[in-house]
Amino acid sequence: MTFQKALHAAKTHITSSWKHISVKHPLLHLVIASLVAGVAAPSAIWAQEQAAPLTTAAASQPSQTTDYHYVVPLSLALEAASESVRVCALHGYFVTATVVDMDGIPQVAIRGDGATIHTSESSYDKAYTVVTLGPIFHFDTSGEFYNLTKTNPFAPRLGSMRNVMALPGAVAFKSKNGIVGALGVGGAPGGDKDEVCAQAGVAKIADRLPR
């Protein structure tokens, strides 16, 4: 066999083997092709393969209670929380203010001068209560939930769940007639006073939320 014939036979065998790999093992084909071309490392290919199914699963999911989803911008959340701390401080109350989004995730937490450590937890729990239970039981403040626990036989059990607090002090952010977050305040001598400060914070930005 001449050298040219031998070279042609080798090329034919390689081409046939390459086609077999590309059909039977597409991922292996992709890795080899990338390595030969110097385009991507095997780890990059693996990451793409792993990420592909997650892209669909991780798509934005609607809230449990509404198809409308909105997140209060950070600048507005900061402004609202700061206003509630400021109003409470004017009355001599040392508080923490926490803003949560409609999924109950904290966006902003501001601990005012002199506020004790437990106020961070209470302010969050009050806000969490409003965004998670408010849309279901139709209340916009944790004070309303507190009143509900005195009239609804099932509400006290809800109040014992983790991060749920049946005390006044949190007020909902509303957009397009839905609850899209909440501002909770803790630390004043009485939840009713906390709620006045929370109302002031929410009112500060209410007209800048989508209608």
Secondary structure, DSSP 4 states (H G I P E B T S, - for coil): --HHHHHHHHHHHHHHHHHHHHHH-HHHHHHHHHHHHTS--HHHHHHHHHHHHHHHHTSPPPPSS-S------HHHHHHHHHHHHHHHHHTT---EEEEEETTS-EEEEEE-TT--THHHHHHHHHHHHHHHHHHHHT-SBHHHHHHHTTT-TTHHHHTTSTT---SS-EEEEEETTEEEEEEEEE-SSSHHHHHHHHHHHHHHHGGGS--
